[in-house]
Amino acid sequence: MLNNDFTKKLQNLMQRVGISSFKALSRAAGVSERQILCLRHGKLEQMRLEVLLKLGKILQISLDELVATFSDRIANSQILAAEVNTQHLNTETKLLQEIAELKAEYRRILLTVEQQRELLQQEFQQSSLQILESLLLFWPTAAQKVKENPQLDAVKILVPLVQNSLDKLLQAWGVEAIASVGAEIPYNPQLHQLLAGTAQPGEIVKVSYIGYSQGEKLLYRVQVNRLTNVQG
């Protein structure tokens, strides 16, 4: 048998907010009529916190007031209120802990990425210095010798030194030269760039500046001239 006091109390609260029936309260709060029945029985311990919050919102009373109004005894009310507060605290604590863990993980990832970036940069610099070792070691001495003795043929000394280092660097990076300066080759508009005039695909042209590719990627197109332009 229903506790008439709880039913009456609920009806009074419903009347205060303009709700005429228990079914209307069920629809307004978005809870089942069985939950309304539990409230009329004063069996709040069988009701979820979410349901109590919805009913309190519709009835325009706080959670503490709802618990105090529909509990069998004050002791039960205090226990349930304490449980509700504990659930709130536990949920809030868990959320704050998860946020703190996410922030810590974000900082750790940033630090790892920065360390990897620095490591890669150091490795790149080290490998490049090893490839350019001969240029770094011998270029200053060769340049000084040319300054001290203008009679020396600088081209014969410096050009091979630079070319050797450049070849090693390009080879290490997988960069290949396309054609060679002065070569006469069939014109290919996908690989070649005319310095002047126009040319038909397959027409023989002369290389003025070589191009470069890296694997299947074209880095720089070969710059060419028509033979008629070169001869003219």
TORBAFI-720375 format. One line per 2 residues: number of its first residue (from 1); for each residue x, z, y negated of N, C-alpha, C, CB. Coordinates in nm, 3 decimals. Last residue first. Glycine has a CB too. Layout:
<pts>
NUM = X:Z:Y:X:Z:Y:X:Z:Y:X:Z:Y; ...;
</pts>
This chain:
<pts>
232 = 7.364:-8.377:-3.006:7.351:-8.418:-3.145:7.420:-8.322:-3.236:7.208:-8.431:-3.183; 7.400:-8.232:-2.779:7.490:-8.345:-2.803:7.484:-8.389:-2.949:7.453:-8.463:-2.711;
230 = 7.197:-8.045:-2.808:7.335:-8.000:-2.795:7.431:-8.113:-2.831:7.363:-7.949:-2.653; 6.971:-8.205:-2.820:7.002:-8.120:-2.935:7.148:-8.075:-2.932:6.910:-7.999:-2.939;
228 = 6.984:-8.320:-2.568:6.991:-8.408:-2.685:7.025:-8.329:-2.810:6.858:-8.483:-2.705; 6.947:-8.099:-2.405:7.077:-8.163:-2.407:7.092:-8.253:-2.527:7.098:-8.243:-2.280;
226 = 6.783:-7.819:-2.553:6.777:-7.953:-2.492:6.913:-8.017:-2.503:6.669:-8.043:-2.561; 6.891:-7.486:-2.477:6.875:-7.597:-2.571:6.861:-7.726:-2.495:6.994:-7.606:-2.668;
224 = 6.780:-7.148:-2.397:6.837:-7.280:-2.366:6.812:-7.378:-2.482:6.776:-7.337:-2.234; 6.791:-6.829:-2.273:6.774:-6.909:-2.395:6.853:-7.039:-2.380:6.822:-6.829:-2.522;
222 = 6.615:-6.672:-2.017:6.734:-6.750:-2.051:6.705:-6.834:-2.176:6.779:-6.841:-1.931; 6.446:-6.359:-2.084:6.445:-6.501:-2.047:6.575:-6.568:-2.092:6.323:-6.574:-2.110;
220 = 6.487:-6.041:-1.949:6.514:-6.129:-2.063:6.516:-6.274:-2.015:6.649:-6.093:-2.132; 6.355:-5.935:-1.718:6.390:-5.851:-1.834:6.408:-5.936:-1.960:6.519:-5.772:-1.806;
218 = 6.121:-5.974:-1.474:6.202:-6.049:-1.568:6.227:-5.964:-1.692:6.134:-6.183:-1.607; 6.113:-5.823:-1.158:6.077:-5.811:-1.299:6.174:-5.889:-1.387:6.076:-5.663:-1.342;
216 = 6.193:-5.811:-0.901:6.098:-5.917:-0.933:6.059:-5.917:-1.082:5.974:-5.903:-0.847; 6.508:-5.693:-0.984:6.415:-5.714:-0.875:6.324:-5.832:-0.907:6.331:-5.586:-0.848;
214 = 6.544:-5.777:-1.294:6.566:-5.657:-1.215:6.464:-5.657:-1.103:6.555:-5.527:-1.303; 6.722:-6.029:-1.480:6.606:-5.983:-1.403:6.645:-5.857:-1.327:6.554:-6.094:-1.306;
212 = 6.822:-6.198:-1.779:6.843:-6.097:-1.677:6.710:-6.064:-1.608:6.905:-5.970:-1.738; 6.991:-6.492:-1.919:6.883:-6.394:-1.908:6.912:-6.297:-1.795:6.748:-6.464:-1.885;
210 = 7.244:-6.622:-2.146:7.189:-6.596:-2.013:7.075:-6.493:-2.022:7.299:-6.545:-1.918; 7.231:-6.867:-2.391:7.239:-6.722:-2.367:7.172:-6.694:-2.233:7.170:-6.639:-2.484;
208 = 7.241:-7.142:-2.341:7.317:-7.087:-2.454:7.337:-6.936:-2.438:7.246:-7.117:-2.587; 7.223:-7.391:-2.101:7.211:-7.248:-2.125:7.301:-7.207:-2.242:7.247:-7.168:-1.999;
206 = 7.047:-7.694:-2.144:7.177:-7.626:-2.136:7.161:-7.480:-2.178:7.282:-7.698:-2.225; 6.819:-7.884:-1.933:6.855:-7.814:-2.056:6.987:-7.740:-2.034:6.742:-7.715:-2.100;
204 = 6.629:-8.144:-1.798:6.757:-8.075:-1.796:6.788:-8.015:-1.933:6.869:-8.171:-1.752; 6.286:-8.089:-1.716:6.385:-8.157:-1.802:6.514:-8.076:-1.805:6.329:-8.178:-1.946;
202 = 6.115:-7.918:-1.588:6.201:-8.002:-1.506:6.305:-8.078:-1.586:6.119:-8.097:-1.428; 5.871:-7.931:-1.842:5.920:-7.865:-1.721:5.999:-7.962:-1.634:5.803:-7.805:-1.642;
200 = 5.990:-8.065:-2.154:5.898:-8.072:-2.043:5.955:-7.996:-1.923:5.868:-8.219:-2.007; 6.042:-7.910:-2.469:6.095:-7.974:-2.349:5.988:-7.969:-2.241:6.226:-7.904:-2.299;
198 = 6.105:-7.889:-2.825:6.020:-7.876:-2.707:6.086:-7.946:-2.590:5.878:-7.933:-2.733; 6.291:-7.702:-3.076:6.223:-7.819:-3.021:6.136:-7.786:-2.902:6.324:-7.921:-2.982;
196 = 6.511:-7.433:-2.983:6.458:-7.527:-3.082:6.390:-7.642:-3.009:6.572:-7.581:-3.175; 6.547:-7.262:-2.776:6.589:-7.216:-2.908:6.537:-7.308:-3.018:6.741:-7.206:-2.914;
194 = 6.321:-7.196:-2.516:6.389:-7.297:-2.597:6.424:-7.240:-2.734:6.300:-7.423:-2.612; 6.364:-6.994:-2.247:6.310:-6.997:-2.382:6.390:-7.097:-2.464:6.314:-6.856:-2.448;
192 = 6.273:-6.965:-1.898:6.359:-7.011:-2.007:6.285:-7.007:-2.140:6.410:-7.152:-1.979; 6.091:-6.893:-1.707:6.219:-6.823:-1.709:6.303:-6.853:-1.832:6.297:-6.857:-1.586;
190 = 5.871:-7.051:-1.751:5.849:-6.911:-1.713:5.976:-6.828:-1.720:5.791:-6.904:-1.574; 5.962:-7.305:-1.805:5.908:-7.227:-1.917:5.881:-7.081:-1.882:5.781:-7.290:-1.966;
188 = 6.246:-7.442:-1.702:6.136:-7.367:-1.642:6.078:-7.275:-1.750:6.184:-7.285:-1.515; 6.449:-7.726:-1.684:6.374:-7.636:-1.771:6.255:-7.575:-1.697:6.326:-7.710:-1.896;
186 = 6.736:-7.737:-1.475:6.601:-7.787:-1.504:6.521:-7.683:-1.583:6.525:-7.824:-1.372; 7.059:-7.691:-1.639:6.959:-7.658:-1.536:6.824:-7.718:-1.574:6.947:-7.505:-1.518;
184 = 7.388:-7.645:-1.696:7.280:-7.741:-1.722:7.180:-7.730:-1.608:7.335:-7.888:-1.736; 7.566:-7.369:-1.838:7.512:-7.438:-1.721:7.398:-7.531:-1.764:7.462:-7.336:-1.616;
182 = 7.644:-7.226:-2.058:7.693:-7.363:-2.046:7.637:-7.440:-1.929:7.841:-7.362:-2.036; 7.632:-6.916:-1.894:7.646:-6.986:-2.022:7.707:-7.124:-2.000:7.732:-6.903:-2.121;
180 = 7.421:-6.915:-1.604:7.546:-6.880:-1.672:7.558:-6.965:-1.798:7.670:-6.902:-1.578; 7.136:-6.760:-1.434:7.217:-6.874:-1.478:7.346:-6.825:-1.544:7.137:-6.963:-1.578;
178 = 7.069:-6.434:-1.489:7.002:-6.560:-1.455:7.082:-6.674:-1.518:6.852:-6.561:-1.505; 7.208:-6.139:-1.347:7.209:-6.241:-1.452:7.141:-6.367:-1.400:7.355:-6.273:-1.497;
176 = 7.038:-5.844:-1.241:7.110:-5.967:-1.209:7.098:-6.067:-1.324:7.056:-6.030:-1.078; 7.042:-5.502:-1.179:7.014:-5.606:-1.278:7.100:-5.728:-1.249:7.039:-5.554:-1.424;
174 = 7.079:-5.266:-1.041:7.006:-5.374:-0.977:6.966:-5.485:-1.071:6.885:-5.320:-0.912; 7.240:-5.076:-1.146:7.100:-5.071:-1.186:7.017:-5.182:-1.122:7.090:-5.081:-1.336;
172 = 7.488:-5.152:-1.048:7.434:-5.021:-1.011:7.286:-5.011:-1.042:7.510:-4.910:-1.084; 7.520:-5.398:-1.179:7.507:-5.395:-1.033:7.446:-5.262:-0.987:7.645:-5.416:-0.967;
170 = 7.550:-5.315:-1.442:7.436:-5.397:-1.405:7.412:-5.396:-1.255:7.456:-5.539:-1.454; 7.794:-5.172:-1.418:7.673:-5.104:-1.463:7.549:-5.183:-1.421:7.675:-5.085:-1.615;
168 = 7.975:-5.369:-1.338:7.952:-5.253:-1.252:7.821:-5.183:-1.288:8.069:-5.155:-1.263; 7.965:-5.540:-1.559:7.923:-5.590:-1.428:7.892:-5.474:-1.333:8.033:-5.680:-1.367;
166 = 8.072:-5.375:-1.758:7.934:-5.421:-1.769:7.883:-5.470:-1.633:7.924:-5.534:-1.873; 8.334:-5.345:-1.667:8.248:-5.227:-1.677:8.101:-5.267:-1.683:8.285:-5.144:-1.800;
164 = 8.420:-5.614:-1.687:8.426:-5.544:-1.559:8.333:-5.422:-1.559:8.571:-5.500:-1.528; 8.394:-5.667:-1.960:8.314:-5.741:-1.862:8.309:-5.670:-1.728:8.370:-5.880:-1.845;
162 = 8.583:-5.497:-2.076:8.442:-5.477:-2.106:8.354:-5.543:-2.000:8.407:-5.533:-2.244; 8.817:-5.609:-1.963:8.789:-5.467:-1.950:8.640:-5.439:-1.971:8.874:-5.386:-2.050;
160 = 8.815:-5.879:-2.041:8.801:-5.844:-1.898:8.765:-5.698:-1.877:8.930:-5.876:-1.824; 8.837:-5.833:-2.331:8.720:-5.895:-2.270:8.708:-5.863:-2.121:8.725:-6.046:-2.290;
158 = 9.092:-5.715:-2.384:8.967:-5.640:-2.403:8.848:-5.700:-2.330:8.936:-5.630:-2.549; 9.299:-5.901:-2.317:9.305:-5.760:-2.278:9.167:-5.695:-2.276:9.397:-5.684:-2.372;
156 = 9.239:-6.149:-2.412:9.281:-6.139:-2.273:9.284:-5.994:-2.224:9.419:-6.202:-2.255; 9.184:-6.089:-2.679:9.077:-6.140:-2.592:9.114:-6.123:-2.446:9.050:-6.288:-2.622;
154 = 9.426:-6.020:-2.793:9.324:-5.917:-2.771:9.217:-5.963:-2.674:9.260:-5.879:-2.903; 9.738:-6.088:-2.743:9.613:-6.164:-2.729:9.502:-6.065:-2.691:9.627:-6.278:-2.620;
152 = 9.959:-5.948:-2.983:9.896:-5.945:-2.851:9.766:-6.025:-2.853:9.868:-5.800:-2.807; 10.035:-5.940:-3.242:10.073:-6.060:-3.168:10.009:-6.064:-3.029:10.224:-6.067:-3.156;
150 = 9.974:-5.695:-3.351:9.880:-5.806:-3.376:9.912:-5.931:-3.297:9.879:-5.839:-3.523; 10.017:-5.401:-3.232:10.089:-5.528:-3.215:9.991:-5.643:-3.231:10.159:-5.535:-3.077;
148 = 9.847:-5.196:-3.299:9.990:-5.178:-3.321:10.067:-5.308:-3.314:10.046:-5.080:-3.221; 9.599:-5.300:-3.219:9.622:-5.267:-3.360:9.771:-5.257:-3.391:9.553:-5.135:-3.396;
146 = 9.641:-5.323:-2.945:9.615:-5.445:-3.023:9.639:-5.419:-3.171:9.471:-5.495:-3.000; 9.668:-5.055:-2.878:9.780:-5.147:-2.856:9.764:-5.274:-2.938:9.793:-5.182:-2.708;
144 = 9.412:-4.962:-2.934:9.524:-4.914:-3.014:9.645:-5.006:-3.000:9.562:-4.771:-2.974; 9.265:-5.089:-2.734:9.234:-5.119:-2.874:9.349:-5.076:-2.965:9.104:-5.050:-2.916;
142 = 9.376:-4.966:-2.508:9.390:-5.110:-2.527:9.365:-5.148:-2.672:9.294:-5.187:-2.435; 9.296:-4.700:-2.551:9.439:-4.733:-2.544:9.460:-4.882:-2.570:9.497:-4.694:-2.405;
140 = 9.014:-4.719:-2.550:9.084:-4.669:-2.669:9.232:-4.707:-2.670:9.071:-4.519:-2.678; 8.973:-4.833:-2.278:8.938:-4.904:-2.401:9.011:-4.849:-2.524:8.788:-4.896:-2.424;
138 = 9.033:-4.660:-2.066:9.133:-4.758:-2.107:9.101:-4.831:-2.237:9.150:-4.858:-1.998; 8.819:-4.476:-2.029:8.958:-4.432:-2.023:9.055:-4.530:-2.087:8.997:-4.410:-1.879;
136 = 8.581:-4.620:-2.055:8.601:-4.499:-2.135:8.749:-4.459:-2.141:8.519:-4.383:-2.076; 8.620:-4.823:-1.867:8.603:-4.857:-2.008:8.632:-4.736:-2.097:8.460:-4.909:-2.034;
134 = 8.636:-4.675:-1.631:8.751:-4.755:-1.672:8.742:-4.793:-1.820:8.761:-4.881:-1.587; 8.374:-4.551:-1.627:8.498:-4.474:-1.633:8.616:-4.556:-1.685:8.531:-4.420:-1.495;
132 = 8.119:-4.637:-1.603:8.193:-4.681:-1.723:8.329:-4.614:-1.734:8.112:-4.652:-1.850; 8.037:-4.506:-1.372:8.043:-4.653:-1.373:8.129:-4.703:-1.488:7.902:-4.712:-1.383;
130 = 8.044:-4.241:-1.461:8.131:-4.283:-1.350:8.147:-4.434:-1.346:8.074:-4.233:-1.217; 7.848:-4.246:-1.657:7.987:-4.219:-1.697:8.085:-4.261:-1.586:8.005:-4.069:-1.728;
128 = 7.624:-4.289:-1.497:7.662:-4.391:-1.596:7.807:-4.371:-1.639:7.569:-4.385:-1.720; 7.613:-4.050:-1.353:7.634:-4.177:-1.281:7.678:-4.287:-1.376:7.506:-4.220:-1.207;
126 = 7.571:-3.868:-1.566:7.689:-3.858:-1.481:7.718:-3.989:-1.409:7.672:-3.745:-1.380; 7.326:-3.949:-1.670:7.445:-3.952:-1.755:7.572:-3.950:-1.670:7.444:-3.834:-1.852;
124 = 7.163:-3.906:-1.446:7.175:-4.040:-1.503:7.301:-4.050:-1.588:7.052:-4.074:-1.588; 7.190:-3.629:-1.413:7.234:-3.719:-1.306:7.254:-3.861:-1.359:7.133:-3.719:-1.191;
122 = 7.076:-3.540:-1.654:7.216:-3.510:-1.625:7.272:-3.605:-1.517:7.231:-3.364:-1.580; 6.815:-3.632:-1.618:6.894:-3.681:-1.731:7.043:-3.658:-1.708:6.849:-3.613:-1.861;
120 = 6.738:-3.484:-1.396:6.744:-3.630:-1.387:6.828:-3.689:-1.499:6.603:-3.689:-1.390; 6.749:-3.226:-1.511:6.834:-3.259:-1.398:6.850:-3.410:-1.384:6.777:-3.201:-1.269;
118 = 6.553:-3.243:-1.708:6.691:-3.217:-1.747:6.787:-3.256:-1.636:6.710:-3.070:-1.785; 6.329:-3.285:-1.543:6.365:-3.384:-1.644:6.511:-3.367:-1.687:6.272:-3.372:-1.766;
116 = 6.326:-3.049:-1.394:6.349:-3.176:-1.325:6.391:-3.284:-1.424:6.223:-3.220:-1.249; 6.270:-2.867:-1.599:6.396:-2.855:-1.524:6.429:-2.985:-1.452:6.387:-2.739:-1.423;
114 = 6.016:-2.958:-1.675:6.126:-2.960:-1.772:6.261:-2.952:-1.702:6.111:-2.844:-1.872; 5.873:-2.911:-1.438:5.884:-3.047:-1.490:6.001:-3.058:-1.588:5.755:-3.089:-1.559;
112 = 5.895:-2.629:-1.425:5.950:-2.714:-1.318:5.972:-2.857:-1.366:5.857:-2.713:-1.196; 5.756:-2.552:-1.656:5.898:-2.518:-1.641:5.965:-2.605:-1.537:5.914:-2.371:-1.605;
110 = 5.500:-2.649:-1.595:5.571:-2.698:-1.713:5.721:-2.672:-1.702:5.515:-2.632:-1.841; 5.445:-2.491:-1.369:5.454:-2.636:-1.356:5.531:-2.697:-1.474:5.312:-2.699:-1.346;
108 = 5.438:-2.236:-1.486:5.537:-2.265:-1.381:5.556:-2.416:-1.365:5.494:-2.203:-1.248; 5.221:-2.259:-1.659:5.355:-2.237:-1.715:5.463:-2.270:-1.613:5.369:-2.092:-1.762;
106 = 5.020:-2.292:-1.464:5.044:-2.397:-1.564:5.183:-2.383:-1.625:4.937:-2.391:-1.674; 5.034:-2.046:-1.334:5.065:-2.168:-1.259:5.095:-2.284:-1.353:4.948:-2.206:-1.167;
104 = 4.950:-1.879:-1.543:5.084:-1.862:-1.485:5.127:-1.987:-1.409:5.087:-1.740:-1.391; 4.690:-1.974:-1.579:4.787:-1.983:-1.689:4.929:-1.972:-1.637:4.760:-1.873:-1.794;
102 = 4.581:-1.907:-1.331:4.587:-2.046:-1.372:4.689:-2.066:-1.484:4.449:-2.094:-1.416; 4.599:-1.628:-1.342:4.674:-1.701:-1.239:4.688:-1.848:-1.275:4.605:-1.687:-1.102;
100 = 4.423:-1.575:-1.553:4.565:-1.538:-1.566:4.651:-1.613:-1.464:4.582:-1.386:-1.547; 4.185:-1.666:-1.436:4.236:-1.730:-1.558:4.385:-1.701:-1.576:4.157:-1.682:-1.682;
98 = 4.162:-1.483:-1.226:4.177:-1.625:-1.196:4.232:-1.700:-1.317:4.042:-1.686:-1.153; 4.129:-1.246:-1.373:4.245:-1.261:-1.285:4.270:-1.408:-1.252:4.223:-1.181:-1.155;
96 = 3.887:-1.295:-1.498:4.006:-1.277:-1.580:4.133:-1.295:-1.496:4.006:-1.139:-1.647; 3.724:-1.303:-1.269:3.736:-1.420:-1.355:3.862:-1.412:-1.440:3.614:-1.433:-1.445;
94 = 3.750:-1.043:-1.172:3.793:-1.156:-1.089:3.814:-1.281:-1.173:3.690:-1.183:-0.979; 3.637:-0.901:-1.386:3.777:-0.879:-1.349:3.832:-0.995:-1.267:3.790:-0.748:-1.269;
92 = 3.374:-0.997:-1.375:3.456:-1.020:-1.495:3.604:-1.004:-1.464:3.416:-0.923:-1.606; 3.297:-0.905:-1.123:3.293:-1.048:-1.154:3.383:-1.080:-1.272:3.149:-1.092:-1.183;
90 = 3.329:-0.629:-1.156:3.405:-0.700:-1.053:3.412:-0.849:-1.081:3.344:-0.676:-0.915; 3.144:-0.580:-1.361:3.286:-0.554:-1.382:3.372:-0.629:-1.283:3.314:-0.405:-1.372;
88 = 2.903:-0.652:-1.233:2.945:-0.718:-1.356:3.095:-0.704:-1.378:2.869:-0.662:-1.476; 2.905:-0.470:-1.021:2.908:-0.613:-0.993:2.955:-0.692:-1.115:2.769:-0.662:-0.948;
86 = 2.888:-0.233:-1.169:3.006:-0.258:-1.087:3.019:-0.406:-1.054:3.001:-0.175:-0.958; 2.634:-0.259:-1.275:2.749:-0.256:-1.365:2.878:-0.285:-1.290:2.759:-0.121:-1.434;
84 = 2.489:-0.245:-1.035:2.483:-0.365:-1.118:2.603:-0.373:-1.212:2.352:-0.368:-1.198; 2.551:0.012:-0.951:2.589:-0.101:-0.867:2.592:-0.231:-0.949:2.493:-0.115:-0.748;
82 = 2.433:0.158:-1.159:2.578:0.167:-1.138:2.628:0.050:-1.054:2.615:0.299:-1.069; 2.169:0.090:-1.117:2.233:0.051:-1.243:2.384:0.054:-1.230:2.188:0.142:-1.357;
80 = 2.134:0.210:-0.869:2.123:0.065:-0.880:2.189:0.016:-1.008:1.976:0.023:-0.877; 2.171:0.480:-0.940:2.257:0.417:-0.840:2.256:0.266:-0.854:2.211:0.457:-0.699;
78 = 1.967:0.517:-1.125:2.106:0.534:-1.167:2.202:0.467:-1.070:2.139:0.682:-1.179; 1.745:0.471:-0.962:1.768:0.390:-1.082:1.913:0.397:-1.126:1.677:0.436:-1.196;
76 = 1.766:0.672:-0.778:1.778:0.533:-0.733:1.809:0.442:-0.852:1.649:0.487:-0.663; 1.720:0.885:-0.956:1.848:0.875:-0.884:1.871:0.732:-0.837:1.851:0.972:-0.763;
74 = 1.461:0.850:-1.032:1.566:0.832:-1.133:1.701:0.814:-1.066:1.570:0.953:-1.229; 1.282:0.662:-0.791:1.329:0.787:-0.847:1.438:0.757:-0.947:1.380:0.882:-0.736;
72 = 1.191:0.401:-0.765:1.112:0.511:-0.710:1.150:0.644:-0.773:1.130:0.518:-0.560; 1.205:0.181:-1.051:1.270:0.254:-0.941:1.181:0.368:-0.896:1.408:0.306:-0.985;
70 = 1.114:0.044:-1.275:1.060:0.007:-1.144:1.133:0.072:-1.027:1.064:-0.143:-1.128; 1.240:0.145:-1.504:1.094:0.136:-1.499:1.042:0.119:-1.358:1.047:0.021:-1.585;
68 = 1.516:0.125:-1.461:1.457:0.257:-1.481:1.306:0.254:-1.465:1.492:0.310:-1.619; 1.544:-0.154:-1.444:1.578:-0.068:-1.330:1.512:0.068:-1.342:1.730:-0.052:-1.319;
66 = 1.468:-0.227:-1.702:1.395:-0.279:-1.586:1.419:-0.191:-1.464:1.438:-0.424:-1.556; 1.661:-0.099:-1.857:1.520:-0.061:-1.871:1.438:-0.107:-1.751:1.461:-0.121:-2.000;
64 = 1.891:-0.237:-1.772:1.881:-0.092:-1.751:1.735:-0.046:-1.759:1.967:-0.017:-1.855; 1.831:-0.495:-1.863:1.843:-0.470:-1.720:1.830:-0.320:-1.690:1.979:-0.523:-1.668;
62 = 1.580:-0.494:-2.126:1.717:-0.495:-2.074:1.716:-0.467:-1.924:1.805:-0.393:-2.148; 1.304:-0.718:-2.171:1.359:-0.583:-2.161:1.498:-0.593:-2.099:1.265:-0.489:-2.077;
60 = 1.145:-0.950:-2.160:1.207:-0.907:-2.286:1.245:-0.759:-2.283:1.111:-0.932:-2.403; 1.049:-1.077:-1.945:0.973:-0.960:-1.988:1.029:-0.897:-2.115:0.970:-0.856:-1.877;
58 = 1.249:-1.271:-1.920:1.111:-1.313:-1.946:1.028:-1.196:-2.000:1.046:-1.368:-1.817; 1.473:-1.106:-1.870:1.473:-1.199:-1.983:1.331:-1.239:-2.021:1.555:-1.323:-1.950;
56 = 1.401:-0.972:-1.637:1.423:-0.896:-1.759:1.420:-0.984:-1.883:1.555:-0.824:-1.752; 1.394:-1.187:-1.460:1.271:-1.114:-1.490:1.285:-1.035:-1.620:1.233:-1.020:-1.374;
54 = 1.668:-1.256:-1.457:1.567:-1.354:-1.498:1.438:-1.285:-1.539:1.540:-1.453:-1.385; 1.786:-1.020:-1.359:1.821:-1.069:-1.493:1.718:-1.168:-1.545:1.960:-1.133:-1.491;
52 = 1.675:-1.010:-1.103:1.646:-0.903:-1.199:1.676:-0.947:-1.342:1.726:-0.777:-1.166; 1.794:-1.237:-0.990:1.648:-1.230:-1.004:1.610:-1.126:-1.108:1.582:-1.196:-0.868;
50 = 2.065:-1.166:-0.989:2.022:-1.285:-1.063:1.872:-1.281:-1.090:2.058:-1.412:-0.985; 2.071:-0.953:-0.812:2.097:-0.929:-0.953:2.047:-1.045:-1.039:2.247:-0.907:-0.977;
48 = 1.805:-0.956:-0.572:1.936:-0.998:-0.620:1.949:-0.972:-0.770:1.960:-1.148:-0.589; 1.638:-0.683:-0.414:1.636:-0.797:-0.506:1.778:-0.828:-0.555:1.543:-0.768:-0.627;
46 = 1.631:-0.453:-0.277:1.616:-0.575:-0.198:1.623:-0.702:-0.285:1.485:-0.571:-0.122; 1.637:-0.257:-0.464:1.757:-0.272:-0.383:1.752:-0.398:-0.296:1.777:-0.149:-0.296;
44 = 1.384:-0.248:-0.572:1.485:-0.323:-0.645:1.612:-0.347:-0.563:1.520:-0.251:-0.773; 1.107:-0.195:-0.497:1.217:-0.216:-0.402:1.326:-0.302:-0.467:1.166:-0.282:-0.271;
42 = 0.866:-0.151:-0.621:0.979:-0.070:-0.665:1.099:-0.083:-0.574:0.938:0.074:-0.673; 0.655:-0.311:-0.567:0.679:-0.203:-0.471:0.789:-0.108:-0.520:0.718:-0.262:-0.335;
40 = 0.691:-0.495:-0.769:0.570:-0.410:-0.773:0.582:-0.292:-0.675:0.444:-0.493:-0.740; 0.923:-0.616:-0.677:0.928:-0.542:-0.802:0.809:-0.447:-0.812:0.930:-0.638:-0.921;
38 = 0.826:-0.741:-0.452:0.928:-0.637:-0.436:0.936:-0.552:-0.562:1.066:-0.700:-0.405; 0.659:-0.927:-0.578:0.599:-0.823:-0.493:0.698:-0.708:-0.472:0.556:-0.882:-0.356;
36 = 0.844:-1.090:-0.695:0.752:-1.016:-0.782:0.690:-0.900:-0.704:0.642:-1.110:-0.838; 0.954:-1.197:-0.465:1.038:-1.112:-0.548:0.952:-1.029:-0.645:1.139:-1.197:-0.626;
34 = 0.739:-1.347:-0.381:0.784:-1.237:-0.296:0.874:-1.141:-0.374:0.859:-1.292:-0.172; 0.725:-1.548:-0.565:0.625:-1.442:-0.576:0.660:-1.324:-0.486:0.486:-1.496:-0.538;
32 = 1.058:-1.632:-0.686:0.948:-1.640:-0.591:0.849:-1.525:-0.613:1.001:-1.639:-0.446; 1.137:-1.742:-1.022:1.163:-1.663:-0.902:1.041:-1.670:-0.811:1.197:-1.514:-0.939;
30 = 1.113:-1.835:-1.284:1.181:-1.918:-1.185:1.221:-1.839:-1.062:1.303:-1.982:-1.245; 0.972:-1.716:-1.482:1.105:-1.661:-1.455:1.184:-1.747:-1.357:1.093:-1.521:-1.400;
28 = 0.737:-1.869:-1.478:0.812:-1.853:-1.602:0.956:-1.807:-1.578:0.741:-1.755:-1.694; 0.646:-1.843:-1.211:0.685:-1.974:-1.263:0.773:-1.961:-1.387:0.560:-2.057:-1.296;
26 = 0.597:-1.565:-1.201:0.687:-1.629:-1.105:0.737:-1.762:-1.157:0.618:-1.648:-0.971; 0.406:-1.538:-1.401:0.536:-1.473:-1.418:0.640:-1.536:-1.325:0.524:-1.321:-1.390;
24 = 0.197:-1.675:-1.280:0.252:-1.727:-1.404:0.389:-1.666:-1.432:0.157:-1.699:-1.521; 0.153:-1.502:-1.068:0.196:-1.639:-1.040:0.259:-1.702:-1.164:0.077:-1.725:-0.991;
22 = 0.060:-1.279:-1.199:0.189:-1.270:-1.131:0.244:-1.409:-1.098:0.175:-1.186:-1.002; -0.077:-1.360:-1.527:-0.084:-1.339:-1.382:0.055:-1.332:-1.322:-0.164:-1.452:-1.315;
20 = -0.036:-1.382:-1.805:-0.165:-1.333:-1.755:-0.168:-1.302:-1.606:-0.270:-1.432:-1.785; 0.182:-1.303:-2.061:0.175:-1.361:-1.927:0.056:-1.298:-1.855:0.310:-1.338:-1.846;
18 = 0.250:-1.194:-2.314:0.151:-1.300:-2.303:0.146:-1.369:-2.169:0.174:-1.400:-2.407; 0.411:-0.978:-2.336:0.475:-1.107:-2.363:0.380:-1.224:-2.339:0.600:-1.124:-2.276;
16 = 0.234:-0.773:-2.274:0.307:-0.765:-2.400:0.373:-0.898:-2.438:0.413:-0.656:-2.391; 0.153:-0.833:-2.020:0.056:-0.848:-2.128:0.127:-0.850:-2.263:-0.048:-0.733:-2.123;
14 = 0.385:-0.765:-1.880:0.342:-0.904:-1.882:0.246:-0.928:-1.999:0.275:-0.942:-1.749; 0.385:-0.488:-1.915:0.496:-0.567:-1.968:0.458:-0.715:-1.980:0.620:-0.551:-1.879;
12 = 0.146:-0.427:-1.776:0.161:-0.393:-1.918:0.272:-0.475:-1.984:0.190:-0.243:-1.933; 0.212:-0.514:-1.520:0.104:-0.581:-1.593:0.111:-0.552:-1.743:-0.032:-0.538:-1.537;
10 = 0.412:-0.327:-1.459:0.446:-0.469:-1.466:0.340:-0.545:-1.545:0.460:-0.528:-1.326; 0.261:-0.095:-1.455:0.372:-0.108:-1.549:0.411:-0.255:-1.568:0.494:-0.026:-1.501;
8 = 0.092:-0.150:-1.243:0.036:-0.133:-1.377:0.145:-0.150:-1.483:-0.030:0.005:-1.391; 0.274:-0.154:-1.036:0.193:-0.272:-1.065:0.138:-0.266:-1.207:0.077:-0.285:-0.963;
6 = 0.371:0.107:-1.050:0.463:-0.005:-1.072:0.385:-0.132:-1.106:0.550:-0.029:-0.948; 0.134:0.255:-0.995:0.207:0.278:-1.119:0.298:0.160:-1.152:0.290:0.407:-1.109;
4 = 0.053:0.176:-0.743:-0.025:0.129:-0.857:0.048:0.149:-0.989:-0.157:0.200:-0.861; 0.238:0.061:-0.490:0.244:0.169:-0.588:0.178:0.119:-0.714:0.391:0.214:-0.615;
2 = 0.048:-0.078:-0.223:0.129:-0.093:-0.342:0.127:0.032:-0.426:0.081:-0.211:-0.423; 0.084:0.000:0.120:0.000:0.000:0.000:0.087:0.000:-0.124:-0.095:0.121:-0.001;
</pts>
